[in-house]
Amino acid sequence: MKTIFVTVACALFALSGCTTSGHYPISGEECTSNDPVLKLDANDCLP
């Protein structure tokens, strides 16, 4: 019984992170063509 509960809880947690396309997954803000993140390059992430 505990295994089923943990499985269902994990599935609900995973599904709650889904957002519609065109929105950022964490903030939920709408993505636009003027977002500064679109201008980032992989070299910008290097330490």
C-alpha positions as CSV (number, residue, x, y, z in Angstrom):
1,M,0.0,0.0,0.0
2,K,2.8,2.4,0.9
3,T,4.5,1.7,-2.5
4,I,1.3,2.7,-4.4
5,F,1.0,5.9,-2.3
6,V,4.6,6.9,-3.0
7,T,4.1,6.1,-6.8
8,V,1.0,8.2,-7.0
9,A,2.5,11.1,-5.0
10,C,5.6,11.1,-7.3
11,A,3.4,11.1,-10.4
12,L,1.4,14.0,-9.1
13,F,4.5,15.9,-8.2
14,A,6.0,15.3,-11.7
15,L,2.8,16.4,-13.4
16,S,2.5,19.6,-11.4
17,G,5.7,20.9,-12.9
18,C,4.3,20.8,-16.4
19,T,3.4,24.1,-18.0
20,T,1.9,25.1,-21.4
21,S,4.3,25.7,-24.2
22,G,5.3,29.4,-24.4
23,H,5.7,29.8,-20.7
24,Y,8.7,29.4,-18.4
25,P,8.4,26.3,-16.3
26,I,9.4,27.8,-12.9
27,S,8.0,31.3,-13.0
28,G,5.1,30.6,-15.4
29,E,5.8,33.9,-17.2
30,E,5.0,34.0,-20.9
31,C,7.9,33.7,-23.3
32,T,8.2,36.5,-25.8
33,S,10.5,37.2,-28.7
34,N,12.1,40.0,-26.7
35,D,13.3,37.9,-23.8
36,P,17.0,38.5,-23.1
37,V,17.6,34.8,-22.4
38,L,17.2,34.1,-26.1
39,K,20.4,36.0,-26.8
40,L,22.5,33.9,-24.4
41,D,25.1,31.6,-25.8
42,A,26.6,28.4,-24.3
43,N,29.8,30.4,-23.7
44,D,27.9,32.7,-21.3
45,C,27.4,29.8,-18.9
46,L,31.1,28.9,-18.5
47,P,32.7,29.7,-15.1
